[in-house]
Amino acid sequence: MFILGAVSNLGEHAFGSEIRRLLCASGFNVPSPRVYQTLFQLEQKDLLSSEVSSDKSITLRGKPVRVYQLTQVGKAVIEFMGKK
């Protein structure tokens, strides 16, 4: 759930290292491999979608990054959890 929230908060800047940075800043010290594994699993469950960014301003060490977005299902999960 924390990763879905991070993706929601980061918007168009929701890529792996930024997601991890936000989680760590929130007190969740998650290893990078675990973040990427969870992103992959959430994408397989149709809670997230991803694409390689075509925005030249969003790079990591000069290379394009994979940016994640909430799907409709992911948005519904966030909304549902917010009501609890």
C-alpha positions as CSV (number, residue, x, y, z in Angstrom):
1,M,0.0,0.0,0.0
2,F,2.8,2.4,0.8
3,I,4.2,2.1,-2.8
4,L,0.8,2.8,-4.3
5,G,0.6,5.9,-2.1
6,A,4.1,7.0,-3.2
7,V,3.2,6.6,-6.8
8,S,0.1,8.6,-6.3
9,N,2.0,11.4,-4.5
10,L,4.9,11.6,-7.0
11,G,2.7,11.8,-10.1
12,E,4.7,12.0,-13.3
13,H,8.0,11.6,-11.3
14,A,7.0,8.2,-9.9
15,F,10.1,6.1,-10.9
16,G,11.9,3.5,-8.8
17,S,14.6,5.6,-7.1
18,E,12.2,8.5,-6.4
19,I,9.6,6.1,-4.9
20,R,12.3,4.6,-2.7
21,R,13.5,8.0,-1.7
22,L,10.0,9.0,-0.7
23,L,9.5,5.8,1.3
24,C,12.8,6.3,3.2
25,A,12.0,9.9,3.9
26,S,8.7,8.7,5.4
27,G,10.5,6.3,7.7
28,F,10.3,3.1,5.6
29,N,13.8,2.0,4.8
30,V,13.1,-0.4,2.0
31,P,16.0,-1.9,-0.1
32,S,16.0,-0.9,-3.8
33,P,15.5,-4.5,-5.0
34,R,12.4,-4.9,-2.9
35,V,10.9,-1.7,-4.3
36,Y,11.4,-2.9,-7.9
37,Q,10.1,-6.4,-7.1
38,T,7.0,-4.8,-5.6
39,L,6.5,-2.5,-8.5
40,F,6.6,-5.5,-10.8
41,Q,4.1,-7.4,-8.7
42,L,1.7,-4.4,-8.5
43,E,1.9,-4.1,-12.3
44,Q,1.2,-7.8,-12.8
45,K,-1.9,-7.3,-10.5
46,D,-3.1,-4.4,-12.7
47,L,-2.7,-1.8,-9.9
48,L,0.1,0.0,-11.8
49,S,1.1,0.5,-15.3
50,S,4.5,1.8,-16.5
51,E,6.3,3.2,-19.5
52,V,9.8,4.5,-20.3
53,S,9.6,8.2,-20.0
54,S,10.0,10.2,-23.1
55,D,10.5,13.4,-21.0
56,K,14.2,14.4,-21.4
57,S,14.1,16.1,-18.0
58,I,13.3,12.9,-16.2
59,T,16.5,10.8,-16.4
60,L,18.7,8.9,-14.0
61,R,22.5,9.3,-14.8
62,G,21.5,10.5,-18.3
63,K,19.3,7.5,-19.1
64,P,15.5,7.4,-19.5
65,V,13.6,6.0,-16.5
66,R,10.5,3.7,-16.2
67,V,7.7,5.9,-14.8
68,Y,4.7,4.2,-13.0
69,Q,1.1,5.4,-12.9
70,L,-1.9,4.1,-11.0
71,T,-4.4,2.2,-13.1
72,Q,-8.1,2.7,-12.5
73,V,-8.0,-0.4,-10.2
74,G,-5.0,1.1,-8.3
75,K,-6.9,4.4,-7.9
76,A,-9.9,2.6,-6.6
77,V,-7.8,0.8,-4.0
78,I,-6.2,4.1,-2.8
79,E,-9.7,5.6,-2.6
80,F,-11.1,2.6,-0.7
81,M,-8.2,2.6,1.8
82,G,-8.6,6.3,2.4
83,K,-12.1,5.8,3.5
84,K,-11.1,3.3,6.2
